[in-house]
Amino acid sequence: MTGRAIIKIMKRNGWILDRISGSHHVMVKEGLRSIPVPVHGKKDIPKGLAIAILKQAGIKGIRP
């Protein structure tokens, strides 16, 4: 799963792109802390990291 795919899922769940710092896109949602998502072109994010990002975002039922 790429970083862009994770960002797309997060946007569908109410997350907003706050800023881009280098290769990390920082997503925010009101009442929750910000979550950085690494975006390295078409390169896949390691499975464990992708699961951790989605878990922090409170998104369940999606597995990379």
N, C-alpha and C positions, 0 to 999 in steps of 0.2 A: 504494500500500500504506500503510495507516495504522500508527501507532505501536502500537496495540493488536494488530494482526495480527502485527507483528514480535515482540511480547512473547509472543504465543500460540505462535509457531514456536519461540522460544527456550526456553519452558517445556517443550515437547515434547522438547527436546534437553538437558534437565537443568539449565537455568539457573533461578535463584530470584530473586524480587523482594526486594531488600535494603531499599530505602527509596525514598521519593518526595521529590524536592526541586523544588518548584515544578511545572513541567510536564514534568519529566524523571523517568522511572522508572529506577532504577539496578539493573541485573541483575548477579548474581554467580554464579560457579561455582567450586568448590574447585580450587585450583591455577592459576587464571587471574585476570586482572585484571578489575575491574568495568567494565561498559559502560553508559553512559547512553543511554536511548532516549527521544526527544521524543514526547510524546503531546499532540496538540492537537485533541481531539475526533475528528470524522470527517474532518479534513483530512489529505490524503495527504502523506507525507514525500517529498521529492525523490528520484528514482530512484537517483542517485549516493550519497546518504547512506544509503538503505536497503541498497544493496549493500555499502557500507563496514561498516555495523553487522553484517550477517550474516557478512561475511568475518572481522571481528574475533572473532566468536563461533565461528568454525570451522565454520559451516554452509554446505554446498555444495549445488548443484543446485536452489536456489530462487531465482528471479528475480522481482523486482517488476514 
